[in-house]
Amino acid sequence: MPPTNIADDAFLELKNLATWVYKTAEMGEEKGEKNLSRCMDKEAREAKVRPLLEKLGYDKIQGHLVGLLRIYGSSSIEKPDNYRSLLFFPLSIGSGPESIVSGEVQVAGEVLKPGTYIQLTSTLNLDAQLDCLIVLLP
């Protein structure tokens, strides 16, 4: 599927989320995952992601799951079989404070930047340095 652009009001929520992830989020590695950290604070993660999901309408989909990831190198993001699609939102690409809501990354043959996202139906393999939001839809 081609990338989707988000509206300006949703972009403001994405920027707030990206800033929080970069500056504050408690990130940690899980056993067996390579070059990838996850936001470990479920309550804070859900609260910070909710305004963006509300703007995009995904908050109304029962059974959705969200993840905030930091990728630093070659990594894979699995789409579980019991979910129909995985939405990939780049938040910050690169390193340093200037990376917040900036940069570009190639995903599934498409160039994405913060403010765009892509819907995938299979595992995502990428080699990048970025923070991203993943939404799994049942």
C-alpha positions as CSV (number, residue, x, y, z in Angstrom):
1,M,0.0,0.0,0.0
2,P,1.2,3.5,-0.6
3,P,2.0,5.8,2.3
4,T,-0.7,7.9,3.9
5,N,-0.3,11.5,5.0
6,I,-1.8,12.5,8.3
7,A,-3.7,15.8,8.8
8,D,-2.1,18.8,10.5
9,D,-3.9,18.3,13.8
10,A,-2.7,14.7,13.9
11,F,0.8,15.8,13.0
12,L,0.9,18.0,16.1
13,E,0.0,14.9,18.2
14,L,2.7,12.9,16.4
15,K,5.2,15.7,17.2
16,N,4.3,15.6,20.9
17,L,4.6,11.8,20.9
18,A,8.0,11.9,19.1
19,T,9.3,14.5,21.5
20,W,8.2,12.4,24.5
21,V,9.7,9.2,23.1
22,Y,13.0,11.0,22.4
23,K,13.3,12.8,25.7
24,T,11.4,10.9,28.3
25,A,10.2,7.4,27.4
26,E,11.6,4.5,29.4
27,M,13.1,2.2,26.6
28,G,14.4,-1.3,27.3
29,E,15.5,-4.3,25.3
30,E,13.6,-7.6,25.4
31,K,15.4,-10.9,25.2
32,G,15.9,-12.2,21.6
33,E,15.3,-8.8,19.9
34,K,18.2,-7.5,17.9
35,N,18.9,-3.7,17.5
36,L,15.5,-2.8,19.0
37,S,14.2,-1.3,22.3
38,R,10.6,-0.9,23.3
39,C,8.8,1.6,25.5
40,M,8.5,-0.4,28.8
41,D,5.9,1.9,30.6
42,K,2.6,0.5,29.3
43,E,0.4,3.2,31.1
44,A,2.5,6.1,29.9
45,R,2.7,4.6,26.4
46,E,-1.0,4.2,26.1
47,A,-1.7,7.7,27.4
48,K,0.8,9.4,25.1
49,V,-0.3,7.5,22.0
50,R,-4.1,7.9,22.6
51,P,-4.4,11.6,21.3
52,L,-2.8,10.6,18.0
53,L,-4.9,7.5,17.6
54,E,-8.0,9.5,18.4
55,K,-7.2,12.0,15.6
56,L,-6.7,9.1,13.2
57,G,-9.7,7.1,14.3
58,Y,-7.8,4.0,15.2
59,D,-8.7,4.3,18.9
60,K,-12.2,3.0,18.0
61,I,-10.9,-0.3,16.7
62,Q,-11.4,-2.9,19.4
63,G,-8.4,-5.1,20.0
64,H,-5.7,-2.8,18.5
65,L,-2.2,-2.9,20.1
66,V,0.4,-0.2,20.1
67,G,4.2,-0.2,20.5
68,L,6.8,2.5,20.6
69,L,10.1,1.2,19.3
70,R,13.7,2.5,18.9
71,I,15.6,0.8,16.1
72,Y,19.3,1.1,15.8
73,G,20.5,-1.1,12.9
74,S,19.1,-4.1,11.1
75,S,16.0,-5.3,12.7
76,S,12.6,-7.0,12.1
77,I,9.2,-6.1,13.4
78,E,6.9,-9.1,13.4
79,K,3.2,-8.9,12.4
80,P,1.5,-11.6,14.5
81,D,-0.7,-13.9,12.5
82,N,-3.8,-13.0,14.5
83,Y,-3.6,-9.4,13.3
84,R,-4.6,-8.3,9.8
85,S,-2.2,-5.4,9.5
86,L,0.6,-3.4,11.0
87,L,0.7,0.4,10.7
88,F,4.2,1.9,10.8
89,F,4.6,5.5,11.8
90,P,8.2,7.0,11.8
91,L,8.6,9.5,14.6
92,S,12.2,10.5,14.5
93,I,14.8,9.4,12.0
94,G,18.5,9.7,12.8
95,S,20.0,10.8,16.1
96,G,20.2,13.8,18.2
97,P,17.4,16.4,19.0
98,E,17.4,17.6,15.4
99,S,16.0,14.1,14.4
100,I,12.7,14.7,16.2
101,V,9.9,14.6,13.4
102,S,12.5,14.8,10.7
103,G,14.4,12.6,8.2
104,E,13.3,9.9,5.8
105,V,13.4,6.1,5.8
106,Q,12.6,3.6,3.1
107,V,10.0,1.0,4.1
108,A,8.6,-1.7,1.8
109,G,9.9,0.2,-1.2
110,E,8.3,3.5,-0.1
111,V,10.0,6.6,1.3
112,L,8.4,7.7,4.6
113,K,9.0,10.7,6.8
114,P,7.3,11.7,10.0
115,G,3.7,12.7,9.1
116,T,3.3,9.7,6.8
117,Y,2.6,6.1,7.6
118,I,2.2,2.8,5.8
119,Q,0.0,-0.2,6.3
120,L,1.8,-3.6,6.0
121,T,0.4,-7.1,6.0
122,S,3.7,-8.9,6.7
123,T,6.8,-8.7,8.9
124,L,8.8,-5.5,8.4
125,N,12.6,-5.8,7.9
126,L,14.6,-2.6,7.9
127,D,18.0,-1.2,8.6
128,A,17.8,2.3,10.2
129,Q,18.2,4.4,13.2
130,L,14.8,5.7,14.3
131,D,12.0,5.9,16.8
132,C,8.6,4.7,15.5
133,L,5.0,3.9,16.5
134,I,3.6,0.5,15.6
135,V,-0.2,-0.1,15.6
136,L,-1.5,-3.7,15.1
137,L,-5.0,-3.9,13.8
138,P,-7.1,-7.1,14.3
